Amino acid sequence: MMLKRAVIFSFALVALFAIAGCNGDKKPKRGKNEVVVISYNVDADESTLINRGPLMTDLINTLYPDSVGFQEARPGWLHLLTKNLKDYSYVGVSADGSNPHPGSFGNYIFYLKDKYEVVLSGNYWHSDTPLIPSIYPGADCNRYCVWAIFKNRKTGLMYAHINTHLNWLPNKKATEAGARMVRSMADALSEMGIPVFVTGDFNDGENSNTYKIMTEGIFGDSKFLTEDTMNVGTYPHYGD
């Protein structure tokens, strides 16, 4: 994916496997100003770690993205990711802050640590008190966002990556409030003159106001910005 300002919605796993099969153990070659960003909701249930975990991290190591936005990564998932993705470091905390309980899920951004340095990073919650772990009135649980600005150690090229997980339906007000906060951060980072990627589980469809908030103006959906625009679902029974 060439560097551009874009909202990156969750990739379908089937599409990722189709790409992964072509590279084997070789790291993919990319242009000087090319950046690859991936979104992946690992699904908080840690009972799938043994079977799904190694396959998923093998896939990431094959695709070798510059950064990955993970959602629903409970402590067990975070441990596996840090163990198996050896070329990566990460930024982010759990939905409950820096002291998660065993069931806390989290949004994290993993990035190639030798290729990039973190210029700035942070977290904020989708609530009336965004600087502390908290919940929006009527939301299902703590929802929040992690963001970072990365700088290529060799070229000096910078880009921003925002990763989030919006409120689950049916509370549209909470979902849209979270989207507005994410969009506000994306707009602020864009004003710095750097490309901005937004990944996440947005818990809403293309005909929703949430989608409109995220994609209006200078931002767009990578589904329509990329050359390959296959209509592939992003969760089981998509479109049913």
Backbone as a ProteinNet text record, in pm:
[ID]
protein_1_A
[PRIMARY]
MMLKRAVIFSFALVALFAIAGCNGDKKPKRGKNEVVVISYNVDADESTLINRGPLMTDLINTLYPDSVGFQEARPGWLHLLTKNLKDYSYVGVSADGSNPHPGSFGNYIFYLKDKYEVVLSGNYWHSDTPLIPSIYPGADCNRYCVWAIFKNRKTGLMYAHINTHLNWLPNKKATEAGARMVRSMADALSEMGIPVFVTGDFNDGENSNTYKIMTEGIFGDSKFLTEDTMNVGTYPHYGD
[TERTIARY]
83.7	0	87.4	71.3	150.4	104.3	196.3	170.2	62.8	-43.6	-148.4	-233.6	-307.3	-397.1	-518.1	-546	-655.3	-705.6	-832.9	-888.1	-881	-811	-790.9	-887.1	-987.1	-1080.1	-1026.3	-1082.5	-1030.6	-1021.8	-905.3	-886.3	-955.7	-1007.3	-1064.1	-951.3	-963.2	-857.1	-832.1	-936.8	-918.2	-830.6	-843.2	-760.3	-615.6	-594	-458	-389.1	-459.3	-398.8	-363.5	-443.7	-414.5	-284.8	-256.9	-132.6	-15.8	-37.6	72.1	132.4	53.1	102.2	207	224.7	315.6	458.8	481	610.5	700.5	642.5	723.2	784.5	914.2	983.2	1054.7	1046.5	1116.6	1038.3	1112.1	1048.7	1014.3	893.4	852.5	933.6	961.1	1032.5	932.1	970.4	882.2	959	885	944.1	986.8	1068.3	1124.8	1017.3	910.4	804.6	677.2	692.4	576.8	562.3	440.5	410.2	292.1	302.6	193.8	141.9	12.3	-53.4	-165.8	-178.2	-278.8	-361.6	-487.7	-576.6	-617.2	-620.7	-652.5	-722.2	-849.6	-920.4	-896.7	-820	-780.8	-892.1	-998.1	-1110.1	-1064.1	-1119.5	-1067.2	-1056.5	-1137.2	-1139.1	-1001.8	-937.5	-803.2	-802.8	-921.4	-925.9	-875.8	-868.3	-822.4	-673.7	-605.7	-464.1	-379.6	-399.6	-314	-324.5	-447.6	-467	-450.3	-504.7	-503.9	-378.6	-323.8	-213.6	-93	-33.5	84.3	55.6	-62.7	-98.2	-105.8	-164.6	-181.1	-47.6	40	169.4	258.7	245.8	318	272.9	143.9	89.4	146.4	149.5	203.9	351.2	426.9	569.4	593.2	499.5	511.4	478.1	368.7	329	424.4	480.7	581	535.3	420.3	373	459.2	453.1	525.3	463.6	331.8	264.5	132.4	88.6	-35	-118.5	-245.9	-337.2	-416.1	-391.9	-465.2	-577	-691	-800.5	-834.3	-892.6	-936.5	-821.3	-705.4	-589.8	-582.7	-632.2	-621.8	-476.8	-444.1	-304.7	-239.3	-314.3	-257.1	-219.2	-304.6	-274.5	-154	-148.8	-36.2	95.2	93.2	214	257.7	162.1	195.5	248.3	186.1	228.5	370.9	401.2	535.9	640	599.5	691.3	720.3	617.2	631	665	632.8	663.5	792.5	903	1031.4	1087	1046.5	1095.8	1013.8	915.9	822.5	829.4	802.2	771	629.1	575.9	438.2	415.9	306.9	258.1	113	67.2	-71.2	-83.6	-203	-236.4	-369.8	-413.6	-541.7	-655.7	-776.9	-894.5	-907.8	-843.5	-847.2	-720.2	-638.1	-517.5	-394.3	-294.7	-165.1	-161.7	-270.2	-277	-399	-394.4	-511.7	-538	-664.9	-698.7	-696.2	-702.4	-687.2	-784.2	-901.6	-999.6	-996.2	-905.1	-899.4	-856.2	-931.5	-885.7	-823.4	-740.5	-666.8	-648.2	-623.9	-585	-436	-361.5	-216.7	-172.7	-66.1	-3.6	135.9	158.1	290.5	359.3	488.6	562.1	702.1	760.8	896.2	995.9	1051.5	1130	1264.3	1324	1452.4	1434.6	1317.4	1291.7	1239.3	1164.9	1099	1131.1	1131.3	1132.4	998.4	955.4	829.7	857.7	800.5	818.4	726.3	600.4	500	399.6	339.3	232.7	145.8	27.1	-61.5	-187	-271	-399	-504	-627.9	-737.3	-865.1	-952.5	-1076.1	-1191.7	-1284.6	-1402.7	-1504.6	-1485	-1570	-1559.9	-1626.8	-1618.8	-1490.4	-1417	-1287.8	-1184.2	-1143.2	-1062.7	-921.6	-870.4	-732.5	-718.8	-831	-826.4	-918.5	-890.4	-978.7	-1122	-1213.8	-1350.4	-1444	-1573.3	-1674.7	-1768.6	-1810.3	-1907.8	-2045.8	-2129.2	-2263.1	-2340.8	-2383.5	-2461.1	-2379.8	-2246.3	-2160.7	-2153.4	-2108.8	-2105	-1985.4	-1876.2	-1756.1	-1659.8	-1543	-1441.5	-1400.6	-1412.1	-1367	-1262.6	-1159	-1050.9	-969.9	-868.5	-789	-641.5	-556.2	-410.9	-358.9	-260.2	-207.1	-56.3	9.2	154.6	197.7	306	373.5	506.2	528.9	651	740.6	871.2	970.1	1066.9	1079.2	1172.9	1315	1389.6	1523.9	1620.9	1597.8	1688.7	1646.8	1519.7	1473.4	1417.9	1379.9	1318.5	1170.5	1116.1	974.3	889	783.7	697.1	554	485.5	342	278.8	148.8	74.7	-17.2	-32	-120.6	-209.8	-340.2	-440.2	-511.8	-531.6	-599	-705.4	-826	-936.6	-1033.2	-1127.8	-1237.1	-1360	-1454.8	-1571	-1676.1	-1769.3	-1875.3	-1958.7	-1999.9	-2086.1	-2229.1	-2300.3	-2440.4	-2522.4	-2640.1	-2719.5	-2704.8	-2615.4	-2604.8	-2529.2	-2601.4	-2539.9	-2474.4	-2531.2	-2477.4	-2335.1	-2311.9	-2177.6	-2081.3	-2129.5	-2044.6	-2003.6	-2098.8	-2070.6	-1984.4	-2003.1	-1918.8	-1773.6	-1751.4	-1615.7	-1556.5	-1638.3	-1591.4	-1550.1	-1625.1	-1590.7	-1457.7	-1432.7	-1306.1	-1189	-1209.1	-1103.8	-1079.8	-1187.7	-1173.9	-1104.4	-1134.3	-1069.5	-918.9	-876.5	-733.8	-671.8	-741.9	-690.3	-672.2	-768.6	-758.2	-640.2	-620.6	-510	-375.5	-361.8	-236.4	-215	-323.2	-312.8	-262.6	-297.2	-253.3	-101.9	-36.4	109.1	173.9	91.4	143.4	198.2	155.9	202	83.8	108.7	1	-54.9	-183.3	-250	-328.6	-303.5	-377.3	-461.5	-587.8	-675.9	-723.6	-691.2	-736.7	-827.9	-907.9	-990.5	-1108.7	-1177.7	-1307.6	-1410.1	-1478.6	-1565.8	-1710.1	-1741.9	-1873.9	-1989.6	-1974.1	-2081.3	-2057.8	-2160.1	-2153	-2133.1	-2124.9	-2095.4	-2208.3	-2328.8	-2441.6	-2469.6	-2381.8	-2404	-2346	-2393.1	-2337.7	-2194.5	-2164.3	-2027.2	-1931.4	-1969.6	-1886.7	-1869.7	-1977	-1971	-1875	-1880.6	-1790.6	-1645.5	-1617.7	-1479.5	-1425.9	-1511.9	-1462.4	-1486.6	-1559	-1586.7	-1460.7	-1459.1	-1345.5	-1225.7	-1108.3	-984.2	-959.6	-1034.5	-1011.3	-1100.8	-1050.5	-1126.3	-1107.7	-1191.4	-1188	-1093.7	-996.7	-898.8	-964.2	-1082.8	-1155.8	-1177.2	-1194.8	-1221.4	-1100.3	-997.8	-878.1	-777.6	-780	-684.1	-731	-637.7	-671.1	-763.4	-739.6	-820.9	-934.5	-1056.2	-1169.9	-1268.5	-1217.8	-1305	-1401.8	-1526.3	-1626.1	-1622	-1526.8	-1506.4	-1549.7	-1625.1	-1672.2	-1560.2	-1588.6	-1486.6	-1523.8	-1632.9	-1668.1	-1760.1	-1775.6	-1859.3	-2002.5	-2058.8	-2196.3	-2214.1	-2104.3	-2111.4	-2210.3	-2303.7	-2400.8	-2527.9	-2533.4	-2654.5	-2766.8
-118.4	0	123.7	208.4	329.5	427.9	511.6	606.7	705.7	716.8	813.1	829.6	938.4	959.2	869.2	786.9	692.6	641.2	605.7	530.8	384.4	306	165.7	81.6	23.6	-62.2	-205.1	-286.4	-420.1	-502.6	-566	-653.9	-787.3	-848.4	-982.2	-1083.3	-1176.8	-1275.4	-1357.7	-1390.3	-1470.5	-1397.4	-1267	-1189.2	-1189.7	-1184.5	-1185	-1317.2	-1427.1	-1556.8	-1567.4	-1508.1	-1512.1	-1440.1	-1332.4	-1258.9	-1335.4	-1389.4	-1451.3	-1569.4	-1641.2	-1761.7	-1738	-1614	-1585.2	-1558.6	-1531.5	-1480.7	-1580.9	-1690	-1784.6	-1717	-1745	-1685.8	-1556.5	-1514	-1394.6	-1269.3	-1167.9	-1040.9	-971	-918	-854.7	-728.8	-705.3	-585	-472	-352.7	-237.9	-116.2	-22.4	102	187.9	286.9	373.3	440.5	484.5	557	474.6	343.9	255.2	207.2	214.2	170.5	74.1	-36.5	-133.9	-135.9	-115.4	-112.3	-215.2	-290.8	-396.6	-377.4	-415.9	-416.9	-560.7	-596.8	-736	-741.4	-780.7	-808.2	-955	-980.6	-1118.1	-1194.6	-1124.5	-1185.8	-1222.2	-1153.6	-1157.1	-1296.2	-1391.5	-1523.9	-1590	-1611.1	-1668.8	-1820.1	-1882.6	-2027.5	-2066.7	-1970.8	-1999.3	-1972.9	-1934.1	-1898.8	-2012.3	-2133.2	-2245.6	-2273.7	-2272.2	-2306.2	-2186.9	-2072.4	-1956.8	-1871.1	-1865.1	-1773.6	-1790.3	-1909.5	-1928.2	-1903.8	-1944.1	-1920	-1770.5	-1697.9	-1554.8	-1481.7	-1516.4	-1447.7	-1488.9	-1613.1	-1653.2	-1568.1	-1542.4	-1459.8	-1318.1	-1260.1	-1125.1	-1122.5	-1222.1	-1226.2	-1245.1	-1309.1	-1326.6	-1197.6	-1134.9	-1009.5	-896.1	-902	-807.2	-661.5	-626.7	-488.4	-393.4	-266.9	-166.8	-150.6	-155.3	-151.4	-226.3	-276.7	-354.6	-299.8	-274	-235.8	-357.2	-400.5	-514.5	-463.9	-534.3	-508.1	-636.2	-618.5	-728.5	-819.1	-763.4	-843.4	-846.2	-953.4	-972.3	-1004	-1005.3	-1026.9	-1149.4	-1259.1	-1378.6	-1355.7	-1284.5	-1250.4	-1157.6	-1059.4	-965.5	-1038.1	-1133.3	-1211.7	-1289.2	-1352.5	-1429.2	-1338.1	-1223.7	-1131.2	-1082.2	-1044.4	-994.6	-1106.3	-1229.1	-1342.5	-1382	-1384.9	-1437.6	-1332.5	-1207.8	-1100.7	-1032.1	-1099.6	-1057.2	-929.9	-898.8	-777.5	-654.6	-673.9	-565.9	-526.5	-400.3	-350.4	-295.3	-244.3	-197	-76	-5	101.8	70.4	118.1	96.3	37.6	46.5	-11.5	-84.1	-149.8	-219.3	-119.8	-166.7	-81.7	-34.3	-104.8	-68.6	2.5	44.6	118.7	31.3	78.5	10.4	-106.9	-128.8	-241.9	-327.9	-402.4	-479	-600	-638.4	-765.5	-872.8	-1001	-1108.1	-1099.7	-1039.3	-1032.4	-904.1	-814.1	-685.5	-704.7	-647.2	-650.9	-516.6	-519	-397.4	-372.3	-246.3	-204.3	-172.2	-230.8	-209	-186.7	-109.4	-91.6	-151.7	-255.7	-316.2	-255.3	-227.3	-162.6	-222.2	-214.7	-265.5	-178.5	-234.4	-153.6	-108.5	-185.4	-144.1	-43.7	-43.3	46.6	182.5	183.3	306	340.1	468.7	517.8	584.7	580.7	643.7	789.5	879.7	1022.9	1068.5	1029.9	1059.7	945.9	922.9	823.1	854.2	795.6	817.9	733.7	746.6	676.8	774.3	754.9	830.3	747.9	769	691.2	768.7	695.9	756.8	783.3	890.5	922.7	1071.6	1113.6	1253.2	1281.3	1175.2	1189.6	1108.3	1156.1	1075	1041.4	1108.5	1084.6	973.2	919.2	808.3	697.1	571.1	461.7	488.9	494.5	535.4	493.5	507.8	460.1	574.1	574.6	673.1	632.4	728.3	693.7	608.9	492.9	404.4	309.2	319.9	228.9	92.7	-8.3	-143.6	-166.7	-93	-108.9	4.7	5.1	104.9	91.6	199.2	202.2	312.5	286	383.6	372	457.1	469.6	479.2	417.9	433.3	493.1	580.5	644.7	660.6	674.2	693.5	759.4	834.3	888.8	816	755	678.7	752	739.6	801.1	695.4	684	589.1	629.7	538.6	570.2	605.5	552.3	578	698.6	705.2	808.4	932.6	919.3	1031.3	1046.7	961.6	967.3	936.7	1014.5	994.5	963.6	885.3	864.9	840.2	862	840.4	719.9	646.3	529.8	543.2	539.4	541.7	407.6	349.1	219.2	225	176.8	191.5	74.1	72.6	-24.8	48.6	76.7	155.5	71.2	141.6	78.5	-16.1	-125.5	-222.7	-170.8	-204.9	-166.6	-226.8	-174.9	-80.7	66.1	99.3	238.6	320.9	371.7	448.6	576.1	636.1	761.5	742.5	633.5	606.3	572.6	496.3	460	584	670.2	790.9	889.1	894.6	982.3	937.4	806.4	753.8	785.2	772.2	801.7	947.6	1036.7	1179.3	1207.6	1139.7	1159.7	1107.3	992.6	937.3	1029.9	1076.7	1164.9	1295.2	1347.4	1469.7	1450.5	1337.3	1307.6	1290.8	1222.3	1202.5	1335.6	1425.4	1556.7	1635.3	1628.3	1700.7	1649.4	1518	1460.2	1492.5	1494.3	1525.3	1667.4	1757.8	1896.6	1911	1806.4	1807.4	1780.6	1747.8	1723	1584.1	1488.1	1350	1259.8	1146.8	1050.6	994.8	970.6	919	793.8	685.9	561.2	537.7	502.8	470.1	326.6	242	103.2	77.9	-27.1	-59.1	-146.9	-184.3	-250.1	-140.1	-97.4	19	-16.5	-145.4	-191.7	-117.6	-89.3	-25.1	-46.2	-21	-49.8	72.9	49.5	157.1	258.6	222.6	314.8	390.8	378.1	438.4	578.9	652.4	784.5	772.6	664.1	639.4	635.5	562.9	552.9	689.5	766.3	899.8	988.4	982.8	1062.5	1029.4	901.1	857.9	886.5	893.3	897.8	1029.1	1121.9	1245.8	1332.3	1422.5	1512.4	1444.8	1466.3	1417.8	1270	1208.9	1068.6	978	858.4	762.8	621.7	532.4	390.9	318.4	246.8	177	72.3	26.8	-67.7	-9	121.5	187.2	262.6	281	352	259.4	132.3	37.7	-14.9	-70	-122.6	-243.3	-330.1	-449.6	-415.6	-410.4	-371.5	-486.5	-604.9	-719.8	-689	-727.6	-707	-825.9	-821.9	-932.2	-888.8	-973.4	-941.3	-937.7	-871.5	-857.3	-927.1	-1005.3	-1084.8	-1198	-1305.8	-1418.4	-1374.5	-1431.4	-1404	-1260	-1195.8	-1058.6	-1052.4	-959.8	-940.4	-1021.3	-1113.4	-1193.7	-1109
0	0	0	-98.2	-105.2	0.4	43	148.9	106.3	182.8	152.8	277.8	282.8	394.9	375.5	474.3	454.3	586.4	591.3	702.6	664.6	743.9	710.7	793.4	731.2	801.7	806.3	893.9	919.2	791.5	769.6	655.4	682.2	578.2	592.1	600	692.8	713.7	588.5	513.5	392.7	292.5	285.2	193.2	237.9	367.9	419.9	390	403.9	373.9	226.2	140.9	-2.3	-33.6	39	18.8	78.9	198.3	271.6	198	123.7	59.6	-46.6	-88.7	-199.9	-156.5	-28.9	12.3	83.4	133.7	209.1	330	354.6	468	431.3	306.5	262.7	300	342.7	373	242.1	230	104.4	75.5	-52.7	-93.7	-113.6	-67.5	-79.1	-126.8	-183.4	-227.5	-109.7	-137.9	-34.8	49.1	-13.7	56.5	72.5	71.6	83.3	226.7	277	413.3	408.8	481	490.3	634	647.8	778.3	777.3	885.5	895.2	1021.6	1014.3	1130.1	1160.3	1290	1325	1461.2	1461.1	1585.7	1618.7	1724.2	1755.4	1824.6	1869.6	1941.6	2081.8	2180.4	2316.9	2379.4	2334.8	2396.6	2388.1	2503	2504.7	2486.4	2480.1	2459.8	2321.2	2230.4	2094	2075	2180.4	2169	2112.4	2161.5	2123	1973.9	1920.7	1780.2	1686.6	1724.8	1635.6	1648.5	1770.3	1796	1704.8	1699.2	1613.4	1465.8	1418.3	1278.1	1249.3	1341.9	1322.4	1324.5	1418.3	1423.3	1306.2	1259	1137.1	1018.6	1012	904.8	909.9	1028.4	1044	1006.2	1050.3	1017.5	867.9	799	654.4	579.8	618.2	554.4	589.7	708.3	756.1	740.8	796.1	785.6	867.7	832.8	910.3	1048.6	1055.5	1185	1176.2	1291	1300.6	1415.1	1389	1495.1	1541	1665	1721.7	1812	1808.7	1901.5	1977.7	2096.1	2183.6	2226.9	2245.2	2287.9	2440.4	2498.3	2642.6	2679.4	2810.7	2850.9	2788.7	2774.9	2713	2568.1	2496.8	2357.7	2348.8	2437	2434.2	2460.2	2552.3	2580.4	2456.4	2388.5	2268.2	2157.6	2139.7	2034.3	2057.6	2179.9	2208.9	2199.1	2226.2	2218.1	2073.4	1989.8	1853.4	1748.6	1774.9	1679.1	1723	1702.3	1758.8	1695.2	1574.2	1507.9	1544.6	1631.8	1664.3	1811.3	1835.4	1968.4	1962.3	2072.9	2068	2158.3	2130.3	2216.2	2249	2365.1	2404.1	2543	2598.2	2727.4	2712.3	2819.4	2814.1	2832.4	2812.6	2830.9	2974.7	3066	3207.5	3251.9	3157.1	3190.6	3197.9	3271.2	3276.2	3373.1	3448.4	3541.6	3509.4	3399.4	3356.3	3444.5	3453.3	3516.5	3407.8	3443.4	3343.2	3226	3246.7	3139.5	3058.8	3091.6	3021.3	2876.5	2783	2645.1	2610.1	2507.3	2476.8	2329	2296.9	2162.6	2165.2	2074.9	2070.3	1926.4	1911.2	1780.8	1786.8	1708.3	1695.9	1573.6	1587.3	1478.4	1467.6	1349.1	1326.6	1403.3	1508.9	1602.2	1547.4	1456.7	1399	1285.8	1225.5	1112.7	1158.2	1269.3	1313.6	1458.4	1486.2	1622.9	1650.3	1776	1815.1	1850.5	1773.4	1798.6	1910.9	1902.6	2004.6	2007.8	2123.8	2132.9	2253.6	2255.7	2368.2	2360.1	2461.8	2469.6	2520.8	2479.7	2540.3	2529.7	2627.8	2636	2574.6	2514.8	2454.4	2565	2637.3	2751	2781.2	2887.2	2930.3	3007.7	3043.4	3112.5	3035.4	2919.2	2826.7	2872.4	2972.9	3014.5	3117.3	3164.4	3259.2	3209.3	3245.9	3204.5	3249.3	3154.9	3185.8	3073.4	3099.8	3006.7	2967.8	2842.7	2795.6	2846.9	2890.2	2939.6	2839.1	2882.8	2797.3	2712.6	2717.8	2640.7	2708.4	2634.2	2688.6	2780.2	2759.8	2841.9	2809.2	2872.7	2840.4	2693.9	2621.7	2482.2	2469.3	2391.3	2388.3	2259.9	2250.9	2129.8	2167.1	2087.8	2101.2	1970.9	1981.4	1861.2	1874.4	1760.4	1760.4	1630.6	1639.3	1521.5	1508	1393	1367.9	1268.6	1291.2	1202	1153	1021.5	961.5	997.7	1057.5	1106.5	993.6	874.3	762.3	678.6	643.9	550.7	618.9	746.5	816.4	788.7	702.1	668.6	791.6	814.5	930.1	886	966.8	948.5	1084.3	1092.1	1216.4	1201.5	1310.4	1313.6	1436.3	1413.9	1520.3	1518.9	1636.8	1645.3	1754.3	1722.8	1816.6	1808.5	1900	1900.6	1952.9	1864.7	1902.6	1974	2036.5	2113.8	2028.4	2092	2025.8	2022.4	1914.6	1900.4	2014.6	2050	1971.8	2012.8	2104.9	2148.2	2044.4	1947.4	1838.6	1890.2	1992.5	2044	2093.5	2167.5	2219	2105.9	2007.7	1893.7	1815.3	1788.5	1711.1	1789.1	1921.1	2003.2	1996.6	2002	1989.5	1853.5	1748.8	1613.4	1600.3	1662.4	1655.2	1724.7	1835.6	1906.2	1823.5	1760.4	1674.4	1556	1495.9	1380.2	1417.9	1536.1	1582.3	1594.2	1648.1	1658.7	1520.5	1431.3	1296	1223.6	1239.6	1175.9	1231.8	1363.9	1426.6	1376.5	1365.6	1316.9	1169.5	1093.3	951.2	929	1018.3	1006.3	1021	1070.4	1079.5	944	845	711.5	690.5	773.7	760.7	727.3	661	634.3	765.4	768.6	888.1	851	923.4	906.7	1032.1	1013.1	1125.1	1108.1	1204.5	1201.1	1320.4	1311.8	1426.6	1393.9	1499.2	1488.7	1514.3	1408.6	1417.8	1453.8	1454.1	1498.1	1430.3	1302.6	1227.8	1078.9	998.5	856	769.4	638.9	544.3	530	568.1	556	685.2	782.4	913.8	923.4	1023	1050.2	1100.6	1170.6	1216.9	1098.5	996	875.4	809.8	805.4	745.6	823.1	955.2	1038.6	1007.1	990.6	971.6	831.8	732.2	594.2	520.9	579	507.1	498	401.2	385.9	322.4	380.3	319.3	343.9	435.7	467.2	383.5	355.4	276.3	327.1	279.5	315.5	219.7	273.9	189.5	100	137.5	52.8	-86.5	-92.8	-220.2	-274.2	-191.4	-235.7	-302.5	-266	-320.8	-455.9	-533.1	-665.4	-655.9	-557.3	-540	-444.6	-493.1	-409.7	-394.7	-367.2	-343.9	-230.1	-245.1	-141.2	-45.8	46.5	139.9	278.7	347.7	481.2	582.9	694.6	798.1	928	926.8	1043.3	997.7	1078.8	1038.1	1005.7	900.7	857.4	810.4	769.7	717.4	601.9	608.9	501.9	515.9	613.6	631.7	690.6
[MASK]
++++++++++++++++++++++++++++++++++++++++++++++++++++++++++++++++++++++++++++++++++++++++++++++++++++++++++++++++++++++++++++++++++++++++++++++++++++++++++++++++++++++++++++++++++++++++++++++++++++++++++++++++++++++++++++++++++++++++++++++++

